[in-house]
Amino acid sequence: MSDFASPVDAYKAIIDQLVNETRRYSESSDLAKSGSFSKAPEYHEFSTFISSLSEQQRELLTQMLQDERDKAIHDLLETLSWWIDRRDVGLTYRDEEMPVDLSCTGLHGDFVKRRDGWEWPTGGRDCD
């Protein structure tokens, strides 16, 4: 496990990991090409359905699943932002408060912006 120089570095790593894993580990990542959801037996019905679709339909389904995955992460982070803003919940790293919401749009905003290529601010929050 890697140590971080500061709580803000730990926070950035969490958001970046969510962005990367949302893209890399998505069940739908190669669904359009393979025509299968998963090789796991419990997903046999899903794979049977998917294999009956055309390549164009599988590509559309892949986009839909990716969008839903993004929304799930967004909604979870939005709820956590609410708890931080309204209920005095906080995140810490090594007993130090972790600065969050570096884009001034909530944790969910940081996730969306990083997913879309936004660069982390170098000197504090980026509220422009």
C-alpha positions in Angstrom: 0.0 0.0 0.0 1.3 3.4 -0.9 1.7 6.3 1.5 0.5 9.7 0.4 2.3 12.9 1.1 -0.8 14.6 2.4 -4.5 14.2 3.0 -5.3 16.0 -0.2 -3.1 13.6 -2.1 -5.0 10.7 -0.6 -8.3 12.3 -1.6 -7.2 12.8 -5.1 -6.1 9.2 -5.3 -9.5 8.0 -4.1 -11.3 10.0 -6.8 -8.9 9.0 -9.5 -9.2 5.3 -8.5 -13.0 5.6 -8.8 -12.6 7.1 -12.3 -10.0 4.5 -13.4 -11.9 1.5 -12.0 -15.2 2.7 -13.4 -13.6 2.5 -16.9 -11.3 -0.4 -16.4 -13.4 -2.9 -14.5 -16.8 -2.2 -16.0 -18.7 -5.5 -16.6 -19.7 -3.9 -19.9 -16.2 -3.0 -21.1 -16.0 -5.7 -23.8 -19.6 -6.7 -23.9 -20.1 -5.2 -27.4 -17.1 -7.2 -28.8 -17.6 -10.5 -27.0 -21.3 -10.7 -27.0 -21.2 -12.0 -23.4 -21.8 -10.3 -20.1 -19.7 -12.6 -18.0 -18.5 -16.2 -18.0 -19.9 -16.7 -14.4 -22.8 -19.1 -14.3 -25.1 -16.7 -12.5 -25.0 -14.4 -15.5 -25.8 -17.0 -18.1 -29.2 -15.5 -18.8 -27.6 -12.0 -19.4 -25.1 -13.5 -21.8 -27.8 -15.4 -23.7 -29.7 -12.2 -24.1 -26.7 -10.2 -25.1 -25.6 -12.7 -27.7 -29.0 -12.4 -29.4 -28.3 -8.7 -30.0 -26.7 -7.1 -33.1 -23.2 -5.5 -32.6 -24.8 -2.1 -32.9 -27.3 -3.0 -30.1 -24.6 -4.4 -27.9 -22.6 -1.1 -28.4 -25.7 0.9 -27.3 -26.2 -1.4 -24.3 -22.5 -1.0 -23.4 -23.0 2.8 -23.4 -26.2 2.5 -21.3 -24.5 0.3 -18.7 -21.4 2.6 -18.5 -23.7 5.6 -18.0 -25.6 3.8 -15.2 -22.3 2.8 -13.6 -21.1 6.5 -13.7 -24.5 7.6 -12.3 -24.2 5.2 -9.4 -20.7 6.4 -8.4 -21.9 10.0 -8.9 -25.0 9.5 -6.7 -23.0 7.8 -4.0 -20.5 10.7 -3.9 -23.3 13.2 -4.0 -24.8 11.6 -0.9 -21.5 11.6 0.8 -21.1 15.3 -0.1 -24.4 16.0 1.5 -23.4 14.3 4.7 -20.1 16.3 4.7 -21.8 19.6 4.0 -25.0 19.2 6.2 -24.1 16.7 8.9 -20.5 17.5 9.8 -19.2 14.2 8.5 -15.6 14.3 7.5 -12.9 12.2 5.9 -9.5 11.9 7.4 -6.1 10.5 6.4 -3.8 9.6 9.2 -5.9 11.6 11.7 -5.8 14.7 9.5 -8.8 16.2 7.8 -9.0 15.4 4.2 -9.8 18.4 2.0 -12.6 17.4 -0.4 -14.6 19.1 -3.1 -11.6 20.6 -4.9 -13.8 21.7 -7.9 -16.3 23.4 -5.6 -19.0 21.1 -7.0 -18.9 18.4 -4.4 -17.1 15.0 -4.4 -19.4 14.0 -7.2 -18.3 17.1 -9.2 -14.7 16.2 -8.7 -15.5 12.7 -10.0 -17.3 13.9 -13.1 -14.7 16.6 -13.8 -11.8 14.1 -13.5 -13.6 11.6 -15.6 -13.9 14.3 -18.3 -10.2 15.2 -18.2 -10.2 18.1 -15.7 -6.7 18.6 -14.1 -6.5 18.8 -10.3 -5.8 22.4 -9.0 -2.2 22.9 -7.9 -2.9 25.5 -5.2 -6.1 24.7 -3.4 -9.7 24.7 -4.7 -10.6 25.5 -8.3 -13.9 27.3 -8.1 -13.8 29.0 -11.5 
